[in-house]
Amino acid sequence: MTRPSSFPNGSFWKKACLGAVLLAGTAFGGMAQAASVLMPVPQTVSASNGVSPLSGGVRIVWDAQPSPLLQRAAARFTTRLDAIAGAAGHGAPYVLHISAGHDPAYLTTSTKEHYALTTSADGAHLEADGPAGVVYGLATFLQLVRQTSDGAVVERLHIDDAPRFAWRGLLLDVSRHFASVETVKRQLDAMELLKLNVLHWHLNDGTGFRVESHVFPKLTSVGSHGQYYTQAQIRDVVAYASDRGIRIVPEFDVPGHALAVLQAYPELAAQPLPDVNAVGENLNNPAMDPTNPKTLKFIRALYAEMETLFPDHYFHSGGDEVLGTQWTNNPKIAAYMKAHGYADAPALQAAFTAQVEKILSSQGRVMMGWDEVSEAPIPKNVVVEGWRGSKWTGSATQAGHPVVVSSGYYLDLLTPSRTHYAVDPYDTKANGITPAELEETHPKITPLLQAFLQDPNAAPLTDDQKKMVLGAEGALWTEVVSENMLDARLWPRTAALAERFWSSESVRDVDDLERRLPVIMAELQATGLQATQHENALKEGLAPGHTGPLSMLLSATVPVRNYALNRLASKSGDAMLSAPVAIADPDAFEATRFNSMVKRYLAGEKSLKAPLKAMLTAWSSNDEAFSAIAKDVPALEEVTPVSHTVAALSNAGLNVLNGASGTAWRLDAQHLIAAQDEFFHNSSNHILSLKSEQPPGGLLIAILPGIKALVESHN
């Protein structure tokens, strides 16, 4: 396992802890500071009773002979503890007693996940209902460990914990940009530490089919474009996940998103295949021909083969975004529709979906599909994944379908953790295009757009409907995410989602969330995540040997949101994958810390004046250095105007803190603030992000709220 050399004594860990201290307000839930970095927040936690030293390490004592799975979990715990606390010394070890119940439902939606953990002066006890509870309890123990001047200690607490939802997932798209086995395993390790239990693996799309097939070898030789997992690698990853209490649900999308399949087997296509090199060509559009008898025969055989690799009870068949003209513009298909009474493409797709469900059911699997499948005549046990808006949770559960919610949890939209965190899986109005957004943009209301509109009259879920919500998933689609961007694009925002899916609905404090995220991210980095290493490599590629000014600019900026980056990337292509916006963090810890400190300063905490001035001075003085390294580097020259604006806004903040007189600088600052406010607004929703002007290089200035508050306070 790779770990950053800077941990635990290096700058990343120190900055994370310093940020947590500076962001901290009152103690969280009555707990001491160390306990208040727990994530997800447990169901119940006692008040802190001090700390116990871990200078001699931790020795695990099992109440009964542990299974190989539990032994491996203990070995991972020891390795991670060494990374966080440092190697054990010669003192007496701290003893952790573990008892685990038997769980025949392990790796199902009925897995026993409850655990109770007590850390006391004379040792610790972890009691779990099953193996999953042991995995989660060990993850919680690690979060109670911290370094002090006297060495590592563990917080003394009693925790009783179980998840709110049985399905706590992460969708990983490896079709648009492939991810190696090593990279996938890193995400599984992080998922284990945050108590996520489903990897939804999106394995085919327009860009590539990513699993070796012996039944249809052209899927490997043609459709994968040379990037795929062997069947042995798939089995290895499935076993790796199983050890960590994580189920893998594969997705093989039909009948749309099928270009990679159709390149291998073009006789199944509804239309001639597009030129993949043509500018503006949408590679998601090609669809299978549902009227060709060979199509369902192909799907039956493909699914049968893939099921030998993925043992989970659920199998995701996609079913989303089928372009109707793929069928209606084909004379043969149009004639078939007329002859069989299908009024439109959705009606034909509904019938096709029902056939796919019968295939999976006959093979002993439960079908899962995107919310489009809920419009088909399918059995009630089919799981509907809502993605086009929260209203689909209401309609699908009302129809009797189990639901997994991904609406509001799309990580590729690059919204910050606090935005995702505010969306509850039960809320039928939380996500969707709002009436206000429609009023501003006046788009043509097409059937496609209609599906994304918020329903202002959506009724809250009844208690019976809530029982139908299995849980939720974060989703990362990788059109604009290369493999070396993956760790940072997933984390720490996935940690915020993990808390939303595990913890009580009442856990809603976004300021406290942002206080804890840097510490959680430091732990993930210490135990194998490579976000910082990859970001540093991207910076080095842009400014070899002189990455400091770029890092300083990125500490004050975030990427544009919603589909604005996809739009920018459609013009620049792969260049966007190595541009500054590819490195910019949607959560921007340093900017978040600045904005929080300004709020506290204006509320009367005047001791923050000096550190605020220091931060603003650093951002202001960075502009000259950044302009120097940007010369003749197009990607950096593109965002030089952003650097100038960051400096100007920082100077305005310094003027406020220094009590500057006059009005000219204030008017200039107000003009800059208004322009930056407009940029934030222009990527604030799906419609605007696709139509409105975006900032240079796709960088929004994240310190804007703090600067704005300072300037307005000076009026």
LINVENVEN-V906320 format. One record per residue. N is the residue number from 1. SS is DSSP state (A for helix, B for strand, O for the rest). OMEGA is omega in whole degrees, -180 to 180 (999 if undefined). D_CENTER is the distance of its C-alpha to the mean C-alpha in Angstrom with 1 decimal. Layout:
n: (N,N)
ss: (SS,SS)
omega: (OMEGA,OMEGA)
d_center: (D_CENTER,D_CENTER)
//
This chain:
n: (1,2,3,4,5,6,7,8,9,10,11,12,13,14,15,16,17,18,19,20,21,22,23,24,25,26,27,28,29,30,31,32,33,34,35,36,37,38,39,40,41,42,43,44,45,46,47,48,49,50,51,52,53,54,55,56,57,58,59,60,61,62,63,64,65,66,67,68,69,70,71,72,73,74,75,76,77,78,79,80,81,82,83,84,85,86,87,88,89,90,91,92,93,94,95,96,97,98,99,100,101,102,103,104,105,106,107,108,109,110,111,112,113,114,115,116,117,118,119,120,121,122,123,124,125,126,127,128,129,130,131,132,133,134,135,136,137,138,139,140,141,142,143,144,145,146,147,148,149,150,151,152,153,154,155,156,157,158,159,160,161,162,163,164,165,166,167,168,169,170,171,172,173,174,175,176,177,178,179,180,181,182,183,184,185,186,187,188,189,190,191,192,193,194,195,196,197,198,199,200,201,202,203,204,205,206,207,208,209,210,211,212,213,214,215,216,217,218,219,220,221,222,223,224,225,226,227,228,229,230,231,232,233,234,235,236,237,238,239,240,241,242,243,244,245,246,247,248,249,250,251,252,253,254,255,256,257,258,259,260,261,262,263,264,265,266,267,268,269,270,271,272,273,274,275,276,277,278,279,280,281,282,283,284,285,286,287,288,289,290,291,292,293,294,295,296,297,298,299,300,301,302,303,304,305,306,307,308,309,310,311,312,313,314,315,316,317,318,319,320,321,322,323,324,325,326,327,328,329,330,331,332,333,334,335,336,337,338,339,340,341,342,343,344,345,346,347,348,349,350,351,352,353,354,355,356,357,358,359,360,361,362,363,364,365,366,367,368,369,370,371,372,373,374,375,376,377,378,379,380,381,382,383,384,385,386,387,388,389,390,391,392,393,394,395,396,397,398,399,400,401,402,403,404,405,406,407,408,409,410,411,412,413,414,415,416,417,418,419,420,421,422,423,424,425,426,427,428,429,430,431,432,433,434,435,436,437,438,439,440,441,442,443,444,445,446,447,448,449,450,451,452,453,454,455,456,457,458,459,460,461,462,463,464,465,466,467,468,469,470,471,472,473,474,475,476,477,478,479,480,481,482,483,484,485,486,487,488,489,490,491,492,493,494,495,496,497,498,499,500,501,502,503,504,505,506,507,508,509,510,511,512,513,514,515,516,517,518,519,520,521,522,523,524,525,526,527,528,529,530,531,532,533,534,535,536,537,538,539,540,541,542,543,544,545,546,547,548,549,550,551,552,553,554,555,556,557,558,559,560,561,562,563,564,565,566,567,568,569,570,571,572,573,574,575,576,577,578,579,580,581,582,583,584,585,586,587,588,589,590,591,592,593,594,595,596,597,598,599,600,601,602,603,604,605,606,607,608,609,610,611,612,613,614,615,616,617,618,619,620,621,622,623,624,625,626,627,628,629,630,631,632,633,634,635,636,637,638,639,640,641,642,643,644,645,646,647,648,649,650,651,652,653,654,655,656,657,658,659,660,661,662,663,664,665,666,667,668,669,670,671,672,673,674,675,676,677,678,679,680,681,682,683,684,685,686,687,688,689,690,691,692,693,694,695,696,697,698,699,700,701,702,703,704,705,706,707,708,709,710,711,712,713,714,715)
ss: (O,O,O,O,O,O,O,O,O,O,A,A,A,A,A,A,A,A,A,A,A,A,A,O,O,O,O,A,A,A,O,O,O,O,A,A,A,O,O,O,O,O,O,B,B,O,O,O,O,O,B,B,B,O,O,O,O,B,B,B,B,B,O,O,O,O,O,A,A,A,A,A,A,A,A,A,A,A,A,A,A,A,A,A,A,O,O,O,O,O,O,O,O,B,B,B,B,B,B,B,O,O,O,O,O,O,O,O,O,O,O,O,O,O,B,B,B,B,B,B,O,O,B,B,B,B,B,B,O,O,A,A,A,A,A,A,A,A,A,A,A,A,A,O,B,B,B,B,O,O,B,B,B,B,B,O,O,B,B,B,B,O,O,O,O,O,B,B,B,B,B,B,B,O,O,O,O,O,O,O,A,A,A,A,A,A,A,A,A,A,A,A,A,O,O,O,O,B,B,B,B,B,O,B,O,O,O,O,B,O,B,O,O,O,O,O,O,A,A,A,A,O,O,O,O,O,O,O,B,O,A,A,A,A,A,A,A,A,A,A,A,A,A,O,O,O,B,B,B,B,B,O,O,O,O,O,O,O,A,A,A,A,A,A,O,A,A,A,B,O,O,O,O,O,O,O,O,O,O,O,O,O,O,O,O,O,O,B,O,O,O,O,A,A,A,A,A,A,A,A,A,A,A,A,A,A,A,O,O,O,O,O,O,B,B,B,O,O,O,O,O,O,O,O,A,A,A,A,O,O,A,A,A,A,A,A,A,A,A,A,O,O,O,O,A,A,A,A,A,A,A,A,A,A,A,A,A,A,A,A,A,A,O,O,O,B,B,B,B,B,A,A,A,A,A,O,O,O,O,O,O,O,B,B,B,B,O,O,O,O,A,A,A,A,A,A,A,A,O,O,O,O,B,B,B,O,O,O,O,B,A,A,A,O,O,O,A,A,A,A,A,O,O,O,O,O,O,O,O,O,O,O,B,O,A,A,A,A,A,A,A,O,O,O,O,O,A,A,A,A,O,O,B,O,O,O,O,O,O,O,O,O,A,A,A,A,A,O,B,B,B,B,B,B,B,B,O,O,O,O,O,O,A,A,A,A,A,A,A,A,O,O,A,A,A,A,A,A,A,A,A,A,O,O,O,O,O,O,O,A,A,A,A,A,A,A,A,A,A,A,A,A,A,A,A,A,O,O,O,O,A,A,A,A,A,A,A,A,A,A,A,A,O,O,O,O,O,A,A,A,A,A,A,A,O,O,B,B,B,O,O,O,O,A,A,A,A,A,A,A,A,A,A,A,A,A,A,A,O,A,A,A,A,O,O,O,O,O,A,A,A,A,A,A,A,A,A,A,A,A,A,A,O,O,O,A,A,A,A,A,A,A,A,A,A,A,A,A,A,A,A,A,A,A,A,A,A,A,A,A,O,O,O,A,A,A,A,A,O,A,A,A,A,A,A,A,A,A,A,A,A,A,A,A,A,A,A,O,O,O,O,O,O,A,A,A,A,A,A,A,A,A,A,A,A,A,A,A,A,A,A,A,O,O,O,A,A,A,A,A,A,O,O,O,O,A,A,A,B,B,B,O,O,A,A,A,A,A,A,A,A,A,A,O,O)
omega: (179,176,-178,-177,-177,-175,8,-174,-174,-171,-177,-179,-180,180,179,-179,178,178,180,180,-178,179,-174,173,176,180,-176,175,180,-178,176,-172,-177,-180,-175,172,177,179,0,177,179,180,175,179,177,174,-179,178,179,-177,174,-178,177,-176,179,-179,180,176,-180,176,-178,177,175,-179,-178,175,175,179,-180,177,178,177,178,179,177,179,-178,179,-179,178,178,-180,-177,-173,-173,-179,-179,177,-175,-180,178,-179,173,-172,176,177,-179,170,-177,176,178,-179,177,-179,179,-179,170,176,177,180,175,-172,-179,173,173,-178,175,175,-175,-177,-175,177,-177,177,175,178,-176,179,180,-179,-179,179,176,179,-178,180,178,177,178,178,-179,-180,178,-178,175,177,172,178,179,-179,-177,177,173,179,-179,-175,166,-177,172,-164,174,-175,174,-178,-179,-176,-178,-166,173,174,177,179,178,177,-177,172,-175,176,-179,177,180,-180,178,-180,176,180,177,176,179,177,178,-177,179,173,170,-171,176,167,175,-170,-179,-164,173,178,-179,-172,-178,172,-162,180,177,176,175,-179,179,-172,179,175,178,-174,-178,-172,-178,-176,174,-180,-178,175,171,178,177,178,177,-180,178,-180,178,178,178,179,-178,177,-175,179,-174,173,174,176,-178,171,172,-167,172,-2,179,-178,-166,-173,-177,177,-175,173,179,-177,-174,-180,179,-172,176,-178,171,-175,-177,172,-174,-180,-178,-180,176,-180,179,-176,177,-170,-174,-178,176,176,-177,-179,179,-179,-180,-176,180,176,177,-178,180,-178,180,-179,179,179,-177,180,177,-179,-174,-174,-174,-178,-175,-178,-175,-178,177,178,-174,169,174,-179,-174,-178,174,-178,-175,178,176,-175,-179,-180,179,179,178,180,-179,-178,-176,173,177,-173,-176,-178,177,178,177,179,179,179,179,179,179,178,177,179,-180,177,-178,180,180,179,174,-179,174,-179,172,-180,177,-166,174,-177,-179,178,-180,177,-175,180,-175,-179,177,-178,179,176,-179,-179,-175,179,-175,-179,-179,174,179,-176,-178,178,178,177,176,-179,165,-176,165,-173,170,175,-179,-175,179,-175,180,176,170,172,-175,-178,-175,179,178,-175,-177,-177,178,-179,-179,-172,-177,179,-171,-172,180,178,-171,175,180,179,176,-178,-178,-170,179,178,173,-177,177,175,178,-180,-178,-178,-177,-176,173,176,-178,-178,-179,-179,174,177,171,178,178,178,179,179,-180,180,-179,-178,-172,180,162,-178,175,173,-163,175,-178,179,176,-177,-178,172,-166,-176,-177,178,179,-171,10,-175,177,176,177,177,179,178,179,-177,-176,-167,179,178,-178,178,-170,-171,-176,177,178,175,-177,175,-176,-173,180,-180,177,179,178,178,178,177,-178,-174,169,180,-173,-178,-177,179,-179,177,178,178,177,178,-180,177,180,-175,-175,177,-177,-174,-176,-180,177,178,-179,178,-178,178,-178,-173,175,178,173,-168,-179,-175,-180,-179,175,180,178,-179,179,179,-175,179,-175,178,-180,-177,177,179,179,-178,177,-178,-177,-175,179,179,174,-174,-176,178,177,179,179,-178,178,-180,177,180,-179,177,-179,176,175,-178,-170,178,-180,-177,-178,179,176,178,180,179,-179,178,180,180,-180,-176,-179,-172,-179,-180,180,-180,-180,-178,-178,-175,178,174,-171,-178,178,178,-179,-177,176,175,177,177,178,-177,176,179,-179,178,178,178,177,177,178,177,178,-177,179,178,-178,177,178,-177,-174,-178,-179,178,177,-180,180,177,179,-180,-180,180,180,174,-180,177,177,-179,-174,173,-175,175,-173,-174,-179,-176,-179,-173,-168,180,-180,-178,-180,177,179,-179,172,-177,-170,179,-177,-180,179,178,-179,180,179,-178,180,179,-175,-179,999)
d_center: (22.2,21.8,21.6,22.0,25.7,25.1,24.0,25.4,27.9,26.3,25.1,21.4,22.1,24.9,23.0,20.1,22.8,24.9,22.1,21.6,25.4,25.8,23.2,24.6,26.9,28.6,27.7,24.9,26.4,29.5,27.9,28.6,26.3,25.1,24.3,22.4,19.5,18.7,15.1,14.8,18.1,20.7,22.8,25.9,26.7,30.2,31.4,31.3,34.5,34.3,33.1,34.5,34.8,33.2,35.5,36.6,33.2,32.2,34.2,33.0,35.7,35.1,37.2,37.5,37.1,33.4,32.1,30.9,27.3,27.8,29.7,26.8,24.4,27.1,27.3,23.6,24.0,27.1,25.5,22.6,25.2,27.2,24.4,23.8,27.4,29.4,31.9,34.2,37.6,40.9,40.8,40.6,37.2,35.3,35.4,32.6,34.0,31.8,32.8,30.8,31.8,31.9,29.3,30.3,27.2,24.8,21.9,22.4,21.3,24.3,23.4,25.0,22.3,24.5,25.6,27.8,27.9,30.8,31.3,34.8,37.5,38.9,35.8,32.8,32.5,29.5,30.3,28.0,28.7,27.3,25.6,22.1,23.4,24.7,21.4,19.7,22.9,22.9,19.3,20.6,23.8,22.0,20.5,24.1,25.4,26.1,28.5,31.6,34.7,36.3,33.7,30.8,30.9,29.2,29.0,31.3,29.9,29.9,26.7,26.7,23.3,21.8,18.8,18.9,17.3,18.1,15.1,11.8,9.7,6.9,8.1,8.8,11.3,14.0,16.7,16.2,15.7,16.7,15.3,18.0,18.5,18.3,14.8,13.6,15.5,13.9,10.5,12.7,14.4,11.5,10.6,14.3,14.6,12.1,13.9,11.4,13.9,12.9,11.6,12.1,13.4,14.2,17.3,19.4,19.5,21.8,21.1,21.7,22.4,21.0,23.1,26.7,29.1,32.7,33.6,32.5,32.8,32.3,28.7,28.5,31.2,30.4,27.1,25.0,26.4,26.8,23.2,22.7,22.5,25.9,26.5,27.2,23.8,22.1,24.2,23.4,19.6,20.3,22.6,20.4,17.7,20.6,21.8,18.6,18.8,16.1,17.2,16.4,16.7,17.6,17.5,20.6,20.8,24.3,26.2,24.2,21.8,24.6,25.9,25.3,27.2,29.8,30.5,31.5,33.3,34.3,36.8,34.1,33.0,33.9,34.5,35.5,32.5,31.5,32.1,28.7,29.9,31.0,29.5,27.5,27.4,24.5,23.8,22.0,25.3,27.5,28.0,30.2,33.6,33.6,37.4,37.9,38.8,37.3,33.8,33.5,35.4,32.9,30.0,31.9,32.6,29.2,27.5,30.2,29.6,25.8,26.4,28.3,25.3,22.8,24.6,22.2,24.0,21.4,21.2,19.1,21.5,19.4,22.1,20.3,21.6,25.0,27.2,30.4,32.7,31.9,34.1,36.4,37.5,38.6,42.2,42.2,39.0,40.4,43.6,42.0,40.1,43.4,45.3,42.9,42.4,38.8,38.7,35.6,32.7,30.5,33.5,33.7,30.1,30.5,33.3,31.5,28.5,31.1,32.5,29.2,28.8,32.3,31.6,28.7,30.7,33.7,31.7,30.6,27.0,25.3,23.8,20.4,19.7,18.1,19.9,22.6,24.1,25.0,27.7,29.4,32.1,30.1,30.6,28.9,27.1,24.8,21.2,19.9,16.2,16.2,14.3,17.1,17.4,17.9,21.5,20.9,20.0,23.5,25.3,24.0,24.7,28.0,28.8,28.2,25.0,22.4,19.1,15.4,13.5,10.6,12.4,10.9,7.2,6.9,4.5,7.6,9.8,9.2,10.1,10.2,9.0,12.4,12.0,9.3,11.2,14.4,13.7,15.3,15.2,19.0,19.5,21.0,21.0,17.7,16.3,18.5,20.9,23.3,27.1,27.1,24.9,27.3,30.3,29.3,28.7,31.0,29.3,31.1,29.9,29.5,28.5,25.2,24.5,26.1,23.3,20.7,23.1,22.7,25.5,27.3,29.3,26.7,28.0,26.1,25.4,28.4,28.3,28.8,25.9,23.6,24.7,23.5,19.8,18.6,15.1,11.7,8.6,5.0,5.8,5.8,9.6,11.3,14.4,14.0,12.0,14.6,14.4,15.2,12.4,9.7,9.6,9.4,6.9,4.3,6.4,7.7,5.4,4.0,7.8,8.6,7.3,9.2,12.0,12.1,12.5,15.0,17.0,19.7,19.3,21.5,19.0,18.2,19.2,16.7,19.1,19.0,15.2,15.4,18.3,16.7,13.4,15.6,17.4,14.5,13.2,16.8,17.1,14.2,16.0,19.3,18.4,17.3,14.1,15.4,13.3,16.5,18.8,17.2,17.0,20.6,21.6,20.4,22.4,25.3,25.4,25.8,28.2,29.8,31.2,30.4,26.7,27.5,28.0,24.8,22.8,24.7,23.9,20.2,20.3,21.5,19.3,15.9,15.1,16.2,14.1,13.8,15.7,17.8,16.4,16.9,20.4,21.2,20.1,22.4,25.3,24.5,23.0,21.6,23.0,19.8,18.0,20.2,20.8,20.0,17.3,15.4,15.6,15.2,12.4,11.0,11.9,15.2,16.5,20.1,20.2,18.8,21.5,24.1,23.4,23.6,26.8,28.4,28.0,29.6,32.2,33.3,33.5,36.1,34.5,36.7,36.1,32.8,34.9,35.5,31.9,30.9,33.7,32.7,29.1,30.6,33.3,30.9,29.0,32.3,34.0,31.1,32.0,35.1,33.5,30.6,33.2,35.1,32.3,31.2,34.6,34.8,31.0,29.9,26.2,27.2,30.1,27.9,26.1,29.3,29.9,26.7,28.2,31.4,29.9,27.9,31.3,33.2,30.9,31.1,34.9,34.9,33.2,35.7,38.5,37.5,37.3,40.6,42.3,43.1,45.6,46.0,44.2,43.5,40.5,39.1,39.6,37.9,34.9,34.7,34.8,32.0,29.9,30.6,29.6,26.3,25.7,26.4,23.8,21.1,22.6,22.6,18.9,18.4,18.3,18.2,21.9,22.6,19.9,21.8,25.2,25.5,26.3,23.5,24.1,25.3,22.8,19.9,19.9,20.0,21.9,19.8,23.0,24.5,24.3,26.2,28.7,29.3,30.0,32.4,34.3,34.6,36.0,38.7,40.2)
//
